[in-house]
């Protein structure tokens, strides 16, 4: 028999109140979360808990439906190399979420499993069910209310705290089986966009540059909404701040934040004529976040209620470029849909 389950994570603010869940059917699912975490941590924890919950059935094949290609790649492609390098990436920097990945590495020993990527928020029944439950836990932490965490897997050997209590589980890094908190703590406000930051960019005039790192289209899942507060700054200021944020090296090194800021259908045309997809760009950023630039805004035009066009000049060691970025308001979150850059004569 093959156990088929969807695993998903949710983070409100990314990072912010976070939840995770795996789902087989209405009588067999489990969820949990933390007061402060990222979408990727939620995705990884959902997969880890699924392996733990089915550890008493090692002879059964496990088919995991996942909308995070970051998670799929971590487990199926990158972990062996990271382990050989002492859990460090090719550039020598520590691997993100290493504690969760080490636990997954132990949990999969002797198991027969496959991953199947599914598009998030696209009507896939199992994926939608897992996403709904993960988001419910994240909302519970945000609102300070309890959330159902599911009946768990029949006969599971792991402690009941992960899924049998009436409140979400403990934060990442806590001991396995630690009791769930009596009530979720007050939420931590998500970080506000930086309005005056010095951006960074590759020399080639594209948003992130053409680094020469060509990858398969397989990195990031659909990420959860970020709801912009009402009565905040003008949309032009918000979008400009987000554009500047995208050009910062520390942000480009944060795969979770970049996944939020780029629209699921993001595309870019570089000056060389290469057409970049969202996944190919994210893979390139994982290896090379680029160099420093300065930004000179030329115009910020509100094309419609849900779209904004930025035109600006970027200045770097390689010269000046003229750039255009189209931002769309996607379920309350401004996200970059398209970018193009051209060298300035």
C-alpha positions in Angstrom: 0.0 0.0 0.0 1.2 3.5 -0.7 0.4 6.3 1.7 -0.4 9.5 -0.2 -0.3 12.7 1.8 0.0 16.4 1.1 2.4 18.5 3.2 2.3 22.3 3.4 3.4 25.3 5.5 2.1 28.8 6.1 3.7 32.0 7.5 1.9 35.2 8.0 4.5 37.8 7.2 7.2 35.3 6.4 8.7 35.3 9.0 5.7 35.7 11.4 3.1 33.4 13.0 3.6 30.1 11.2 1.9 26.8 10.8 2.4 23.4 9.2 0.2 20.5 8.3 0.1 17.2 6.5 -3.2 15.7 5.2 -4.3 12.3 4.0 -8.1 12.6 4.6 -10.4 14.1 7.1 -9.8 11.4 9.6 -6.0 11.4 9.2 -4.1 14.7 9.4 -1.9 16.7 11.7 -0.9 20.3 12.2 1.2 22.5 14.4 3.2 25.7 14.4 5.2 28.4 16.1 4.7 32.0 17.2 7.4 33.1 14.8 8.7 31.1 11.8 9.0 31.1 8.0 7.1 29.4 5.2 10.0 27.1 4.5 10.3 26.0 8.1 6.6 25.2 8.0 7.0 23.2 4.8 10.0 21.3 6.2 8.3 20.6 9.5 5.2 19.2 7.8 7.3 16.7 5.9 9.3 15.8 9.0 6.2 15.2 11.1 4.7 13.0 8.3 7.8 10.8 8.3 7.7 10.6 12.1 3.9 9.9 12.1 4.3 7.0 9.7 7.6 5.6 11.2 5.7 2.6 12.5 4.9 1.5 8.9 8.4 1.4 7.4 7.3 -1.2 4.8 4.8 1.2 3.3 5.7 3.5 0.4 5.2 7.2 1.2 4.1 9.6 -1.6 4.4 13.2 -0.5 2.6 15.9 -2.5 4.4 19.2 -1.9 4.1 22.7 -3.5 7.5 23.7 -2.3 10.2 22.8 -4.7 12.7 24.2 -2.3 11.8 21.4 0.2 11.8 18.8 -2.5 15.2 19.8 -3.7 16.6 20.0 -0.2 15.6 16.4 0.5 16.1 14.7 -2.8 19.1 16.7 -4.3 21.0 18.9 -2.0 21.3 17.2 1.4 24.0 14.6 0.5 26.3 17.4 -0.7 25.6 19.6 2.3 26.3 16.7 4.6 29.7 16.1 2.9 30.5 19.8 3.4 29.6 19.8 7.1 26.1 21.2 6.3 27.5 24.1 4.4 26.6 25.3 0.9 29.0 25.6 -2.0 30.0 29.1 -0.9 30.8 27.9 2.5 27.9 29.6 4.2 25.8 27.5 6.7 22.7 25.8 5.3 19.4 27.5 6.3 17.0 25.5 8.5 19.8 23.0 9.2 18.2 21.6 12.4 15.1 20.6 10.6 17.0 19.2 7.7 19.2 17.1 10.0 16.1 15.7 11.7 14.6 14.9 8.3 17.8 13.2 7.2 17.5 10.9 10.2 13.8 10.3 9.7 14.1 9.1 6.1 16.6 6.4 6.8 15.2 3.1 5.7 12.1 4.6 4.2 10.7 4.3 0.7 9.3 7.6 -0.4 8.7 9.8 -3.4 7.9 13.5 -3.8 5.5 14.9 -6.3 5.3 18.7 -6.9 1.9 20.2 -7.1 1.0 23.8 -7.8 -0.1 25.6 -4.7 -3.4 27.5 -4.5 -4.6 25.7 -7.7 -7.5 23.7 -6.5 -5.6 20.4 -5.7 -7.8 18.8 -3.0 -5.1 17.4 -0.8 -2.8 20.4 -1.1 -5.7 22.8 -0.4 -6.7 20.8 2.7 -3.1 20.9 4.1 -2.7 24.6 3.3 -6.0 25.4 5.0 -5.0 23.6 8.2 -1.4 25.1 8.2 -2.8 28.6 7.8 -5.4 28.0 10.5 -2.6 27.3 13.0 -0.7 30.4 11.8 -3.8 32.5 12.3 -4.3 31.0 15.8 -0.9 32.2 16.8 -1.6 35.6 15.3 -4.9 35.9 17.1 -4.0 34.2 20.3 -6.6 31.5 20.0 -6.4 27.7 20.0 -6.5 25.8 16.7 -7.3 22.2 16.0 -4.2 20.2 15.2 -5.8 17.0 13.9 -6.3 13.4 15.0 -2.8 12.3 13.7 -2.0 9.0 12.1 -3.5 5.8 13.6 -0.9 3.9 15.6 1.7 6.6 15.3 4.6 6.1 17.8 5.5 9.7 18.3 4.3 11.7 21.3 0.8 13.1 21.2 2.0 16.7 21.7 2.6 17.2 18.0 -0.9 16.6 17.0 -3.1 15.5 19.8 -3.4 18.6 21.8 -5.7 21.5 21.3 -3.0 24.1 20.6 -0.1 24.3 18.2 3.2 22.7 18.9 6.3 24.3 20.3 8.8 26.4 18.3 11.5 25.0 16.1 14.5 23.6 18.0 12.5 22.5 21.0 12.8 19.0 22.1 10.8 16.4 20.2 7.6 15.8 22.0 7.8 18.9 24.1 4.3 19.9 25.4 2.3 22.4 23.4 1.9 25.8 25.0 -1.3 26.4 26.9 -2.1 29.3 24.6 -0.4 30.9 21.6 1.7 34.0 22.6 0.9 37.4 21.1 2.1 37.6 17.5 5.3 39.3 16.5 4.8 42.1 14.0 6.3 41.4 10.5 9.2 43.6 9.6 8.3 46.8 7.7 9.9 47.4 4.3 13.1 49.4 4.4 12.5 52.7 2.7 16.1 53.9 2.2 18.4 51.0 1.6 21.3 50.7 -0.7 20.4 48.0 -3.3 22.8 45.5 -4.9 22.8 44.0 -8.3 24.8 42.0 -10.8 26.7 43.9 -13.5 24.5 42.6 -16.2 21.4 44.8 -16.4 18.7 42.6 -15.2 17.0 42.8 -11.8 19.3 40.2 -10.3 21.7 39.8 -13.2 22.6 36.9 -15.4 25.0 35.0 -13.3 25.5 32.1 -15.7 23.9 29.7 -13.2 21.3 27.8 -15.2 18.9 25.7 -13.1 15.9 23.6 -13.6 12.6 25.3 -12.9 12.2 23.8 -9.4 12.7 25.9 -6.4 9.9 27.7 -4.7 6.3 27.1 -3.9 3.4 29.5 -3.8 3.8 31.5 -0.6 1.1 32.8 1.7 -0.4 36.2 1.5 0.9 39.2 3.4 -1.9 41.6 4.2 -0.9 45.2 4.0 -2.4 47.3 6.8 -5.1 49.8 5.9 -4.3 53.5 6.3 -0.6 52.9 5.6 1.8 54.8 3.3 0.9 55.5 -0.3 1.2 52.5 -2.6 4.0 54.2 -4.6 6.1 54.4 -1.5 5.4 50.8 -0.5 6.3 49.5 -3.9 9.5 51.6 -4.1 10.5 50.3 -0.7 10.0 46.7 -1.8 12.0 47.3 -5.0 14.9 48.6 -3.0 14.5 45.7 -0.6 14.8 43.2 -3.5 18.1 44.7 -4.4 19.7 44.3 -1.0 22.2 41.5 -0.7 20.9 40.3 2.6 17.4 40.1 1.3 18.4 38.3 -1.9 20.2 35.8 0.4 16.9 35.2 2.2 15.1 32.6 0.0 11.9 32.8 2.0 11.6 36.6 1.7 12.5 36.6 -2.0 9.8 33.9 -2.5 7.3 36.3 -1.1 8.3 39.3 -3.1 8.4 37.6 -6.5 5.0 36.9 -8.1 4.4 33.2 -8.9 4.4 34.2 -12.6 7.5 36.4 -12.3 9.5 36.8 -15.5 12.5 38.8 -16.5 14.3 39.6 -19.8 18.0 40.2 -19.4 20.0 42.4 -21.8 21.5 39.2 -23.3 17.9 38.2 -24.3 17.6 35.4 -21.9 14.1 34.9 -20.5 14.2 34.2 -16.8 11.5 32.3 -14.9 10.9 32.7 -11.2 12.4 29.4 -10.4 15.5 29.9 -12.5 16.1 33.3 -10.9 15.7 31.9 -7.4 18.2 29.1 -8.2 20.7 31.7 -9.4 20.2 33.8 -6.3 20.9 30.8 -4.1 24.4 30.7 -5.5 25.2 34.3 -6.2 23.2 37.2 -4.7 25.0 39.9 -6.8 26.9 43.1 -6.2 26.0 46.6 -4.8 24.2 49.3 -6.8 22.5 52.6 -6.2 19.0 53.4 -7.3 17.7 56.6 -8.8 14.0 56.6 -9.2 12.7 58.1 -12.4 8.9 57.5 -12.1 6.3 55.5 -10.2 3.1 55.2 -12.1 -0.1 53.6 -10.7 -1.5 51.9 -13.8 -4.5 50.6 -12.0 -5.7 49.8 -8.5 -3.7 46.6 -8.5 -0.7 47.5 -10.7 2.3 49.8 -10.4 5.1 50.5 -12.9 8.5 51.7 -11.6 11.2 53.1 -13.9 14.6 53.8 -12.4 18.3 54.1 -13.1 20.7 51.7 -11.4 24.4 52.6 -10.9 27.0 50.0 -10.3 30.7 49.4 -11.0 29.9 48.2 -14.5 28.0 51.4 -15.4 24.4 52.7 -15.5 21.3 50.8 -16.6 17.7 51.8 -17.1 15.2 49.5 -15.5 11.5 48.9 -15.4 9.5 46.8 -12.9 5.9 45.9 -13.0 4.4 45.2 -9.5 1.0 43.6 -9.0 -1.2 43.6 -5.8 -1.8 39.9 -5.3 -4.2 39.2 -2.5 -3.1 42.1 -0.4 0.7 41.7 -1.1 2.6 43.7 -3.7 4.7 41.3 -5.7 7.1 41.8 -8.6 5.6 40.4 -11.8 8.0 41.5 -14.6 11.4 43.2 -14.8 13.6 44.3 -17.7 16.9 46.2 -17.7 18.9 47.9 -20.5 22.4 49.4 -20.5 22.4 53.2 -20.6 24.6 54.7 -23.3 
